[in-house]
């Protein structure tokens, strides 16, 4: 009989511990250290021979987090693990998903190649920046949806005149799905960028007069787009504006941008640990969602139920 064992990289240890608590197991023992030049060394402290090995690691900056994950995969394969399942709550380099100009890399495809070459048998991730990244893999990819945790939160707010906002045209499909669930209106904040992390212009497509607006997006990096979107929505007559973001990258002046914005609150998942706390940022855990996904992957069960929100609320791993 095969056994399921869950191990954590240094970037996601807290989330992995929560996942194990929900799953009902102990976090596996693994030792990670660095040589004086920064080189990473990984060593499993228990046998994984013939086991399903789940490796929990988000690959946000620095790139050492990705390198550590690759070494963990390689170590598990060389230790004769039966299957190595990579649990990446946040998939780094997902924004580099195409050639949008000459002579650039497709970083998300490169990462997919490296994970596969290292020996991953399956990927479990959440809210890829571009869902088509799943097609970069020739191994199974379980792509979880943060709506499963955001929808119950929005329901408990009991907001009247609810409207959902897409921060850009590319997010319209994601917003349309959740707006349809609530039978609510949706608007689009159409933006034009000069370069990465810098907005040249923005306009609102749709009516937000007297509405309680919820912005939905997959990542928040510097927070500049989010703050500007919220300000513009308030200028257009919105009653309140809050945002729900899956992956809180929050780099540069992000915390200051959020704190100084007109946002009522920013709700994020714990796919990336926060660097500091602030009254405007609320964290919702996705540990239970990943625990169920891991259990179903181990037992070769469908994960379709994770996308049926009413079933998820009463499910346990």
C-alpha positions as CSV (number, residue, x, y, z in Angstrom):
1,X,0.0,0.0,0.0
2,X,1.2,3.5,-0.9
3,X,1.3,6.2,1.7
4,X,0.8,10.0,1.3
5,X,3.4,12.2,2.8
6,X,3.4,16.0,2.7
7,X,6.6,18.1,2.8
8,X,7.1,21.8,2.8
9,X,9.6,24.1,1.2
10,X,10.9,27.1,3.2
11,X,8.6,29.5,1.3
12,X,5.3,27.8,2.3
13,X,5.9,26.0,5.6
14,X,3.1,27.8,7.5
15,X,0.6,27.0,4.8
16,X,1.8,23.4,4.6
17,X,1.4,23.0,8.4
18,X,-2.2,24.2,8.0
19,X,-2.8,21.8,5.2
20,X,-1.5,18.9,7.3
21,X,-3.8,20.0,10.1
22,X,-6.8,19.9,7.8
23,X,-5.7,16.7,6.2
24,X,-5.0,15.0,9.5
25,X,-1.3,14.1,9.2
26,X,2.1,15.3,10.4
27,X,4.3,17.4,8.2
28,X,7.1,15.4,6.7
29,X,10.7,15.9,7.9
30,X,13.0,17.6,5.5
31,X,16.3,19.5,6.0
32,X,17.2,22.5,3.9
33,X,20.4,24.5,4.4
34,X,22.6,26.8,2.4
35,X,26.3,26.8,1.8
36,X,28.2,30.0,2.5
37,X,27.9,31.0,-1.2
38,X,24.1,30.6,-1.1
39,X,23.9,27.2,-2.7
40,X,20.8,25.3,-1.5
41,X,21.1,21.7,-0.1
42,X,18.0,19.5,0.4
43,X,17.7,16.3,2.3
44,X,14.7,14.2,3.2
45,X,15.0,13.0,6.8
46,X,12.6,10.1,6.4
47,X,12.0,7.4,3.8
48,X,9.7,8.2,0.9
49,X,10.3,4.9,-1.0
50,X,7.1,3.9,-2.7
51,X,5.1,6.9,-1.3
52,X,3.0,9.6,-2.8
53,X,5.1,12.7,-2.0
54,X,3.4,16.1,-2.0
55,X,5.8,19.0,-2.0
56,X,4.2,22.3,-1.0
57,X,6.1,25.4,-2.2
58,X,5.0,28.7,-3.8
59,X,7.6,30.1,-6.2
60,X,7.4,33.8,-5.5
61,X,10.6,35.9,-5.5
62,X,13.4,35.2,-5.0
63,X,14.0,32.6,-7.6
64,X,15.7,30.5,-4.9
65,X,12.2,29.3,-4.0
66,X,11.9,27.7,-7.4
67,X,15.4,26.2,-7.2
68,X,14.7,24.7,-3.8
69,X,11.5,23.1,-5.2
70,X,13.4,21.6,-8.1
71,X,15.9,20.1,-5.7
72,X,13.1,18.7,-3.6
73,X,11.5,17.0,-6.6
74,X,14.9,15.6,-7.7
75,X,15.7,14.3,-4.2
76,X,12.2,12.6,-3.9
77,X,12.6,10.9,-7.3
78,X,16.1,9.7,-6.4
79,X,14.8,8.4,-3.1
80,X,12.3,6.2,-5.1
81,X,9.1,8.0,-4.3
82,X,6.2,6.4,-6.2
83,X,4.7,9.7,-7.3
84,X,5.9,13.3,-6.8
85,X,3.0,15.8,-6.7
86,X,4.0,19.5,-6.7
87,X,1.6,21.7,-4.8
88,X,2.3,25.3,-5.9
89,X,-0.3,27.6,-4.4
90,X,1.4,30.4,-6.4
91,X,3.0,29.7,-9.7
92,X,5.8,32.2,-10.2
93,X,6.6,33.6,-13.7
94,X,3.0,33.0,-14.8
95,X,2.8,36.6,-16.1
96,X,5.4,35.7,-18.8
97,X,3.0,33.4,-20.7
98,X,3.5,34.5,-24.3
99,X,5.7,36.5,-26.7
100,X,4.1,39.9,-26.5
101,X,7.1,41.6,-28.2
102,X,10.1,40.4,-30.1
103,X,13.0,38.6,-28.3
104,X,11.5,37.9,-25.0
105,X,11.3,34.6,-23.0
106,X,8.2,32.7,-22.2
107,X,9.0,32.2,-18.5
108,X,5.9,30.2,-17.5
109,X,6.7,27.6,-20.2
110,X,10.3,27.4,-19.1
111,X,9.2,26.8,-15.5
112,X,6.8,24.1,-16.7
113,X,9.7,22.4,-18.5
114,X,12.0,22.5,-15.5
115,X,9.3,21.0,-13.2
116,X,8.7,18.2,-15.6
117,X,12.4,17.6,-16.2
118,X,13.0,17.4,-12.5
119,X,10.5,14.6,-12.2
120,X,7.1,16.0,-11.2
121,X,4.2,13.7,-11.9
122,X,1.4,16.1,-11.2
123,X,0.9,19.8,-10.5
124,X,-1.6,21.3,-8.1
125,X,-1.9,25.1,-8.3
126,X,-4.4,27.9,-7.9
127,X,-5.5,30.8,-10.1
128,X,-2.8,30.8,-12.8
129,X,-2.4,34.2,-14.3
130,X,-3.3,32.7,-17.6
131,X,-5.3,29.4,-17.4
132,X,-3.8,28.2,-20.7
133,X,-0.5,27.6,-18.8
134,X,-2.0,24.2,-18.0
135,X,-1.3,23.4,-21.6
136,X,2.4,23.9,-21.1
137,X,2.5,20.6,-19.2
138,X,2.3,17.0,-20.5
139,X,1.5,15.9,-17.0
140,X,-1.9,16.4,-15.1
141,X,-2.5,19.8,-13.7
142,X,-5.2,20.5,-11.0
143,X,-6.1,24.2,-11.3
144,X,-8.0,25.2,-8.2
145,X,-10.2,28.3,-8.0
146,X,-10.1,30.9,-5.2
147,X,-13.8,31.6,-5.8
148,X,-14.4,28.7,-3.5
149,X,-13.2,30.7,-0.5
150,X,-14.1,34.2,-1.8
151,X,-17.7,33.5,-2.5
152,X,-18.6,32.5,1.1
153,X,-16.8,35.7,2.4
154,X,-18.8,37.9,0.0
155,X,-22.0,36.2,1.0
156,X,-21.5,37.0,4.7
157,X,-20.9,40.7,3.9
158,X,-24.5,40.8,2.7
159,X,-23.8,43.8,0.4
160,X,-26.7,45.5,-1.4
161,X,-26.4,46.7,-5.0
162,X,-23.4,44.4,-5.5
163,X,-21.2,44.9,-8.5
164,X,-18.0,43.1,-9.5
165,X,-15.2,44.8,-11.2
166,X,-12.5,43.4,-13.5
167,X,-9.2,45.3,-13.2
168,X,-8.5,44.8,-16.9
169,X,-10.1,43.3,-20.0
170,X,-8.2,40.0,-19.5
171,X,-10.0,39.3,-16.2
172,X,-13.5,39.5,-17.6
173,X,-14.1,35.8,-17.8
174,X,-13.1,35.3,-14.2
175,X,-15.4,38.2,-13.1
176,X,-18.3,37.1,-15.3
177,X,-18.3,33.7,-13.5
178,X,-18.6,35.1,-10.0
179,X,-21.0,37.9,-11.0
180,X,-23.2,35.2,-12.5
181,X,-23.1,33.3,-9.3
182,X,-24.5,36.3,-7.4
183,X,-26.7,37.5,-10.2
184,X,-24.9,40.8,-10.0
185,X,-23.7,43.4,-12.4
186,X,-20.1,43.7,-13.6
187,X,-17.9,46.5,-14.9
188,X,-14.4,46.6,-16.4
189,X,-11.5,49.0,-15.5
190,X,-9.8,49.3,-18.9
191,X,-6.2,50.2,-18.5
192,X,-3.3,51.0,-20.8
193,X,0.3,50.5,-19.6
194,X,3.5,52.3,-20.6
195,X,5.5,49.5,-19.2
196,X,5.3,46.8,-16.5
197,X,3.9,48.1,-13.2
198,X,3.2,51.6,-14.7
199,X,-0.3,52.6,-15.9
200,X,-0.6,55.3,-18.6
201,X,-4.4,55.6,-18.5
202,X,-7.6,53.9,-17.2
203,X,-11.3,54.2,-17.7
204,X,-14.4,52.4,-16.3
205,X,-16.7,50.6,-18.7
206,X,-20.0,50.3,-17.0
207,X,-22.1,52.1,-14.3
208,X,-21.1,52.0,-10.6
209,X,-23.3,54.8,-9.3
210,X,-24.4,53.9,-5.7
211,X,-23.0,50.4,-6.0
212,X,-20.9,48.4,-3.6
213,X,-18.0,47.3,-5.8
214,X,-15.8,44.2,-5.4
215,X,-12.6,44.1,-7.5
216,X,-11.5,40.5,-8.2
217,X,-8.0,39.6,-9.6
218,X,-5.4,36.9,-9.3
219,X,-2.3,38.9,-8.2
220,X,-1.5,42.2,-6.5
221,X,2.1,43.3,-7.1
222,X,2.8,46.9,-6.4
223,X,-0.8,47.8,-5.6
224,X,-0.7,50.7,-8.0
225,X,-3.3,49.4,-10.4
226,X,-5.6,48.4,-7.5
227,X,-5.3,51.8,-5.8
228,X,-5.9,53.7,-9.0
229,X,-8.9,51.4,-9.9
230,X,-10.5,51.9,-6.5
231,X,-10.0,55.7,-6.7
232,X,-11.5,55.8,-10.2
233,X,-14.5,53.7,-9.2
234,X,-15.2,56.0,-6.2
235,X,-15.0,59.1,-8.5
236,X,-17.6,57.4,-10.7
237,X,-20.0,57.3,-7.8
238,X,-19.4,53.9,-6.2
239,X,-20.7,53.6,-2.6
240,X,-17.8,51.4,-1.5
241,X,-14.9,49.5,-3.0
242,X,-13.1,46.5,-1.7
243,X,-10.8,44.0,-3.5
244,X,-10.2,40.3,-3.4
245,X,-6.9,39.1,-4.7
246,X,-5.6,35.5,-4.7
247,X,-1.9,36.0,-4.6
248,X,-0.5,38.9,-2.4
249,X,2.9,39.5,-4.0
250,X,2.9,43.1,-2.5
251,X,6.3,44.3,-3.6
252,X,7.8,47.7,-3.6
253,X,5.5,50.3,-2.1
254,X,2.5,48.0,-2.2
255,X,1.6,48.2,1.5
256,X,1.7,52.0,1.4
257,X,-0.3,52.1,-1.8
258,X,-3.0,49.9,-0.2
259,X,-3.1,51.8,3.1
260,X,-3.4,55.2,1.4
261,X,-6.0,54.0,-1.1
262,X,-9.8,54.4,-0.8
263,X,-10.3,50.6,-0.5
264,X,-12.4,49.5,2.4
265,X,-10.4,46.3,2.6
266,X,-8.1,44.0,0.6
267,X,-8.9,40.3,1.1
268,X,-6.1,37.9,0.0
269,X,-5.3,34.2,0.2
270,X,-2.4,32.8,2.1
271,X,-0.7,31.4,-1.0
272,X,2.1,33.9,-0.3
273,X,2.9,34.9,3.3
274,X,2.5,38.6,4.1
275,X,5.6,40.5,5.0
276,X,3.7,42.6,7.5
277,X,0.2,43.2,8.8
278,X,-2.1,46.1,8.2
279,X,-5.7,46.8,9.2
280,X,-6.8,47.0,5.5
281,X,-5.6,43.5,4.6
282,X,-7.5,40.4,5.6
283,X,-6.2,36.9,4.9
284,X,-8.4,33.9,4.1
285,X,-6.8,30.5,4.3
286,X,-6.9,28.1,1.3
287,X,-5.5,25.2,3.4
288,X,-8.7,23.2,3.5
289,X,-9.1,23.5,-0.3
290,X,-5.6,22.2,-0.9
291,X,-6.1,19.4,1.8
292,X,-9.1,18.1,-0.1
293,X,-7.3,18.3,-3.4
294,X,-4.3,16.4,-2.0
295,X,-6.6,13.7,-0.5
296,X,-8.5,13.3,-3.8
297,X,-5.2,13.1,-5.8
298,X,-3.9,10.4,-3.4
299,X,-7.2,8.4,-3.6
300,X,-7.5,9.0,-7.4
301,X,-10.8,10.8,-6.9
302,X,-12.3,13.6,-9.0
303,X,-11.8,17.2,-7.7
304,X,-14.9,18.4,-9.5
305,X,-16.7,18.9,-6.2
306,X,-14.1,21.6,-5.3
307,X,-15.7,23.8,-7.9
308,X,-19.2,23.3,-6.6
309,X,-19.2,26.0,-3.8
310,X,-22.2,24.7,-1.8
311,X,-20.5,21.2,-1.6
312,X,-17.1,22.7,-0.6
313,X,-18.5,24.5,2.5
314,X,-19.5,21.2,4.1
315,X,-16.6,19.0,2.8
316,X,-13.8,17.8,4.9
317,X,-10.6,16.0,3.7
